[in-house]
């Protein structure tokens, strides 16, 4: 990786925790309490909890003696809405993931850019969409002029995370070799191809891909100096009143991702259009003055509420619909809920 760009971006900020902070029984217990939320009826979680104290002490002992080895995965597919291949680790391994995450996340969250919205506290899709529309208004001088949006995503994002590049990035921040070794233990437990890939099911993967893509975020903001930019996982947008400027940004972004991060922009998922045409971003079709729910998102929502009409699900969907022009859709959703819940 080398080169001055990476070192310049990181500016020598270092993680101020050590290996003992991660493996301490108190941290493992706190990680367990966070991990089991919503999982207390799962068979594997119940089994682990029956001898919780012994299991945590055994895990602490293995980690302290550097004898811990990450296990294999149970893999399955989900439709969300596209088919995704999920790899699920054992309970003890997922507990280690949480122990690492809860110690590393606060440090790394502070160095991420404000407009990175995936898998972060107080972020998420709704805030990303609000920020996107605010940027569109600013770039267009409150819709007095045309604003162009360049939208891209990464080809097979999780599968193409390069392990060597990832650890070169991590070393810029983490000086404790034992922490790096533990992360390597987890990362090397899965490969989509030799030396590549992170499993979708790991909590650590969510943090690691944000650390990985933060290199790109910092490049975009501080080297290319793009004023209006938002990223959600591997889906990112640039906004400008100058179409040609965005074409130049695309060329530089594509080269940087290829050269530095060994990633490729998906060639069939590059879109350059105006707000007047409608921009499909994070489940909503966004226009200058309004936004409507994407047809596929609407269909998936109706199917889910039909198959499993729970009050909590209804409340969640109604809350989501408040963010757009969806009065009629909300009425249809509520009607479907009552029909299916009473049948």
NORUR-V702799 format. One record per pair of residues at least 6 apart in sequence whose C-alpha atoms are under 7 Angstrom apart, sorted by the first residue. I is the first residue (numbers start at 1). J is the second residue. D is the distance in whole Angstrom. If there is no record, write none. Layout:
I/J/D
I/J/D
This chain:
1/165/7
1/260/6
9/218/6
12/172/7
13/173/6
14/173/5
14/174/6
15/107/7
15/173/6
15/174/5
18/176/6
19/176/7
19/178/6
19/179/5
22/99/6
22/100/6
22/103/6
23/60/6
23/63/6
24/60/7
25/56/7
25/57/7
25/60/6
27/99/6
28/56/7
28/99/6
31/95/6
31/98/5
31/99/5
32/95/6
35/95/7
35/98/7
39/45/7
40/46/7
44/91/7
45/91/6
62/68/5
69/185/7
70/93/6
70/185/6
70/186/6
70/189/6
71/93/7
72/89/7
73/87/6
73/88/5
73/89/5
73/90/7
74/87/6
74/88/5
74/89/6
75/86/6
75/87/4
75/88/6
76/85/6
76/86/5
76/87/7
77/83/7
77/84/5
77/85/5
77/86/6
78/84/5
78/85/7
86/199/7
86/200/5
86/201/5
87/199/6
87/200/6
87/201/5
88/201/5
97/203/6
97/204/6
98/203/7
101/204/6
112/214/6
113/217/7
115/230/5
115/231/6
116/230/6
116/231/5
116/232/6
117/123/5
117/124/5
117/125/7
117/128/6
117/231/6
117/232/5
118/124/6
118/232/5
118/233/5
119/206/6
125/282/6
135/228/6
136/147/7
136/239/7
137/143/6
139/147/6
139/239/7
139/240/6
139/241/6
140/146/6
140/147/5
140/241/6
143/288/7
146/241/6
146/274/7
147/239/7
147/240/6
147/241/4
147/274/6
147/275/6
148/239/6
148/240/5
148/241/6
148/242/7
148/243/6
148/272/7
148/273/6
148/274/5
148/275/7
149/237/7
149/238/6
149/239/5
149/240/7
149/272/6
149/273/6
149/274/6
150/237/6
150/238/5
150/239/6
150/246/7
150/271/6
150/272/5
150/273/7
151/236/6
151/237/4
151/238/7
151/270/6
151/271/5
151/272/6
152/235/6
152/236/6
152/237/6
152/265/7
152/269/6
152/270/5
152/271/7
153/234/5
153/235/4
153/236/6
153/265/6
153/266/6
153/269/6
154/234/5
154/263/7
154/264/6
154/265/4
154/266/5
155/264/6
155/265/6
155/266/5
157/234/7
158/197/6
158/198/5
158/199/7
158/200/7
159/192/6
159/196/6
159/197/4
159/198/6
160/196/6
160/197/5
160/263/7
161/196/5
161/197/5
161/198/7
162/195/6
162/196/5
162/197/7
162/262/7
163/195/5
163/196/6
165/261/7
166/212/6
187/198/7
190/197/7
190/198/6
190/199/7
191/197/5
191/198/7
198/205/6
199/205/7
220/226/6
228/238/6
228/239/5
229/237/6
229/238/5
229/239/7
230/236/6
230/237/5
230/238/7
231/237/7
240/246/7
254/264/7
254/265/6
257/263/5
257/264/6
258/264/6
275/286/7
275/287/5
275/288/5
276/287/6
276/288/6
278/285/6
278/286/5
278/287/5
279/285/5
279/286/5
279/287/7
280/286/6
283/293/6
283/294/5
283/297/6
284/291/6
284/292/6
284/293/5
284/294/5
285/291/5
285/292/5
285/293/6
285/294/6
286/292/7
290/324/7
290/325/7
291/324/5
291/325/6
292/324/6
292/325/6
292/326/7
302/333/7
305/337/6
306/336/7
306/337/7
306/340/6
309/337/6
309/340/6
309/341/5
318/330/6
321/330/7
